[in-house]
């Protein structure tokens, strides 16, 4: 099962981190020195993705600009002899024709955002990557999933899962656990935000998916679910009636950058992984804490 394309839903309003996202897309907020969208793009690129599909909304043009070439900046850096900075920008530059943008005109939910990419994805399996969820690990979460997908038959779907405290399962999409093989297991049912005490497990569905194109037909007529939005989980429940779903307990540290505490935690975690920043950051933290 070859996964060539990845869909990035980036039309959300980022209301959990207002006022920072009033004029700036949350996907362009920086973790250390790179925007969120660059981290998930890099993760997809590492996994072998060839075509990157961004589902955008109003006031998101800066995301498209980020993946474009800025001739004035290139010329200025060249004139000043800043070769290191030029190399960084060159590494972030996608190949010509490898990036597509389409518009979600109304905030109708994750399922609707994925459906908006149907014509670009076409009739082949694809990945969905939520940009406000980062996984700190090498190899990345998506690469782990694609390697596991290669061991499965055609028409298989995968979802990344993470254990959450039992008393919080009602806040997440939760999957049931069937036959297990190492870090992967057969999904035995899914439920979106189950009532307290009714969750089939404590494994929550996180922001990485590998889906078959038949999901688009279901999303086309999917009724609104939780929050009055078209939920991707509801469509996956429908697809699971005819296709296999597998859960992947990935290796790595997940950071929910769509929340203020998660965003701050991610900045610290990613900075500590940088050798040139680690010592200075620890010194500043000790100074701040009076140690």
C-alpha angles and dihedrals in degrees: 000000000000116000110200104156135055129193120213113194103210103156097098122122097228093225094164091067101041135173089033090062098047092101102001121069110242088232089066095053108115130244102201098317106337130072119247092249091059092056094054092042088054090048091053092046091052088052091057099258111163103185123044116201119194120195103204138179140198117322092015098110091110088071090059090046091052091062093044128085118260106208094187092054092046091051093048093049091048092050091051094046094242097153096158092057091047090053091051091053091046091054090053094049113105120221116265110278094010095108128064131183128201130173131242101202097195133032096248099146142271094294091055091047091054090047090055088066095055099109093047094047094046123180101333137091115271143181128244117207123186108214097209092061115075126186115203106212144100114257095036125239095256093051090052090052095047091050089053092045089058089065094055133080126256119287093034122140128203133199128188113235136191132191115249130185111281093238091058100049091103088069096061146051104263130198132206119237122237131165111351132212110183110295092352129074140173111262110238100195135323132228130186112229099337120209114268112283095015103084114126091220141342094257111116126202109245135193103288125083140166109202139178119238092247086080089077093064090053093046090052091070100022113137121227115272135175113009091011090282135122101258122211090209091060090053091048089053088056093047091049088068090072105019137048121256124198130193121219121204096206128206115243145061115287120213123194099212092177089080125064096237091046092048092052092045091052092052091054095043095049093044091052089055090058110088093206092054104033100081095044093047093051090049092051092047092052090048091051092048091047095243 
